[in-house]
Each structure stands twice: as C-alpha cells, then as structure tokens.
Amino acid sequence: MKNVLVIGASSGVGAEISNQLSINDKCHVIGASRQAENRTYSERLTWRYYDASKTNNLNELFDGIDVAFFMSSPGIVQQNKVLIPLIEAAKTAKLEKVVMMTAIGVDVSDEIPFRQAELALENSGIPYAIIRPNWFHQNFSTYWLHGIVTQKKLFIPAGQGKTSFIDVRDIAACAVALLTNDQTDNRAFVLTGPESLSYTDAAEQLSTATQQTITYEDIDPETFKQGLLTASIAEDFADFLVGILGFVKAGYVAEVSNDVEKLLGRPAIPLRQYLDDAKETWKTA
C-alpha cells in the first residue's frame, strides 16, 4: 500500500482527490491541512499539519511518503513560493513520483510563477506529471454564485472569449490515475472539458438547468475588481483574476484537449451535465 500525500486535501480539487484515493485499496491517503487535528480520520485517510506560509521545515510532512500531489491554494499569486519548497522537500525525501497541478497556458512564459514551479519539478530528478486544468465548472456554484442567485446574472469581464471549462471530478480522476500508476510520465497534461463555450453560452445552459433566466454581462474590469475587493479578496489576487480573465477574453483558453479521455478512457464531463447535477445549488442558495 502506497502512502499518498495530498496537499490541499481539505477543499476543492484536493478534497476530491482524497475522496477518490481513499476508496482505492492500494492507497493510504495523508491529507495536509492547517486544521489536521480537527479532521476526520479513517483507516485509509489520516492527516498531517501543513501551513503553506511556513515552508522552512517540511521533513515531518514527507516522512514515510511514497508519492504526492501538489497544488497551491487559491488566493496565492506567487505560487512558486509555495510549490518550490515542497518540490525540494520531495527530492530530499526521494519520493517515487509527484503530480502537480498548475493551470492551462502557464507554459507561455518562464516568468510566470506557476511555470517557475513546473521548471523546478522538471529539473528536480523526481519522476513527475503536471496537470494544467482550465477554468472549473464548479466556479459557477462558488465564485459566480452570488451574482447568479441575487441578480440572475454572470458578471465577468471576459467578452465573448471561449473557455473549455472542466469538472473538478475529472481533474481529480486524472490526478488519481497519475498518482496510482507506476509509469513515469515526465510530461504535462492539458485538462479541458469536451467543448469550448463563451459565458453567454454558459448562461444559456445555466438557464436551462435552473429553469430560470440567467444572463451574462461583460462588465468593466475595474468594476469587477472593486466587487472582489468589496468581497474581501486581497488586491494582488483581485489584480491576478482580472489579468487572467483578460486572457479568457482574448481567446487564449479556448483550446479543447483530449488528455482527459487519454487518462481516463472516457470523455470529459460537459458543462451541461455539471449544471444539471448541481442545479439545486442555485435554487437553494
């Protein structure tokens, strides 16, 4: 049985990875969390303390670990400062493999913090796989939820740029496939949904799923930023979100990849299916 460390195991992608791994009888999952002592322990899922802001001594975190999944928490702009210390500790611990999540398009420039982390992993000598997902389906029930529920609108400065949205369940399944096979991939996988949609398209699908009229408004980036600041989002992360939505508007995240199907042996979940699965979210919020 392999000991699998999952960074970010208490929320989002990491939580889904932990859930999927914990039903695999060949894995024991060690979730990393600042609230490790408050988490539920089981035969195949235990917890260790980890604080992404404290990376000077990670030896205990990696004790007895065979393979690991790395991600940087949402809200952190300088992701390399979180990920590179983890990579260095994994190298010291002689891990068998690291799977790391970055984001679609980060390979366009070596100056991008996520790309700097990728380069550190590529040059570490650790067998690795990198997954680069596009924007999540689940953003419609988290980040964009307030506008949908209160005003029946998607307020996003993305123009008519298209996005090949992907489901967190597929991202996790791909990560699990890479963590649990013995193949040394040493490559990056672009993870997208099966189709590329504008936010106008997404609003139409959301309307169908909820049986309400949901529309998309391409708002001014500064107005969008001020809304984030009002919601207590840190200014550097607000600027980051505005910047990457500019890439959406320019059409840079419209690519549709078949890497999900290659890894899972089935097509990626379309946005329409996610919206139908989660339709009660917008009705009960």
C-alpha positions, 0 to 999 in steps of 0.5 A, spaced: 500 500 500 502 506 497 502 512 502 499 518 498 500 525 500 495 530 498 496 537 499 490 541 499 486 535 501 481 539 505 477 543 499 476 543 492 480 539 487 484 536 493 478 534 497 476 530 491 482 527 490 482 524 497 475 522 496 477 518 490 484 515 493 481 513 499 476 508 496 482 505 492 485 499 496 492 500 494 492 507 497 493 510 504 491 517 503 495 523 508 491 529 507 495 536 509 491 541 512 492 547 517 486 544 521 489 536 521 487 535 528 480 537 527 479 532 521 476 526 520 480 520 520 479 513 517 483 507 516 485 509 509 485 517 510 489 520 516 492 527 516 498 531 517 499 539 519 501 543 513 501 551 513 503 553 506 506 560 509 511 556 513 515 552 508 522 552 512 521 545 515 517 540 511 521 533 513 515 531 518 510 532 512 514 527 507 516 522 512 514 515 510 511 518 503 511 514 497 508 519 492 504 526 492 500 531 489 501 538 489 497 544 488 497 551 491 491 554 494 487 559 491 488 566 493 496 565 492 499 569 486 506 567 487 505 560 487 512 558 486 513 560 493 509 555 495 510 549 490 518 550 490 519 548 497 515 542 497 518 540 490 525 540 494 522 537 500 520 531 495 527 530 492 530 530 499 525 525 501 526 521 494 519 520 493 517 515 487 513 520 483 509 527 484 503 530 480 502 537 480 497 541 478 498 548 475 493 551 470 492 551 462 497 556 458 502 557 464 507 554 459 507 561 455 512 564 459 518 562 464 516 568 468 510 566 470 510 563 477 506 557 476 511 555 470 517 557 475 514 551 479 513 546 473 521 548 471 523 546 478 519 539 478 522 538 471 529 539 473 528 536 480 530 528 478 523 526 481 519 522 476 513 527 475 506 529 471 503 536 471 496 537 470 494 544 467 486 544 468 482 550 465 477 554 468 472 549 473 465 548 472 464 548 479 466 556 479 459 557 477 456 554 484 462 558 488 465 564 485 459 566 480 454 564 485 452 570 488 451 574 482 447 568 479 442 567 485 441 575 487 441 578 480 440 572 475 446 574 472 454 572 470 458 578 471 465 577 468 469 581 464 471 576 459 467 578 452 465 573 448 472 569 449 471 561 449 473 557 455 473 549 455 471 549 462 472 542 466 469 538 472 473 538 478 471 530 478 475 529 472 481 533 474 481 529 480 480 522 476 486 524 472 490 526 478 488 519 481 490 515 475 497 519 475 498 518 482 496 510 482 500 508 476 507 506 476 509 509 469 513 515 469 510 520 465 515 526 465 510 530 461 504 535 462 497 534 461 492 539 458 485 538 462 479 541 458 472 539 458 469 536 451 467 543 448 469 550 448 463 555 450 463 563 451 459 565 458 453 567 454 453 560 452 454 558 459 448 562 461 444 559 456 445 552 459 445 555 466 438 557 464 436 551 462 438 547 468 435 552 473 429 553 469 430 560 470 433 566 466 440 567 467 444 572 463 451 574 462 454 581 462 461 583 460 462 588 465 468 593 466 474 590 469 475 595 474 468 594 476 469 587 477 475 588 481 472 593 486 466 587 487 472 582 489 475 587 493 468 589 496 468 581 497 474 581 501 479 578 496 486 581 497 488 586 491 494 582 488 489 576 487 483 581 485 489 584 480 491 576 478 483 574 476 482 580 472 489 579 468 487 572 467 480 573 465 483 578 460 486 572 457 479 568 457 477 574 453 482 574 448 481 567 446 487 564 449 483 558 453 479 556 448 483 550 446 479 543 447 484 537 449 483 530 449 488 528 455 482 527 459 479 521 455 487 519 454 487 518 462 481 516 463 478 512 457 472 516 457 470 523 455 470 529 459 464 531 463 460 537 459 458 543 462 451 541 461 451 535 465 455 539 471 449 544 471 444 539 471 447 535 477 448 541 481 442 545 479 439 545 486 445 549 488 442 555 485 435 554 487 437 553 494 442 558 495 
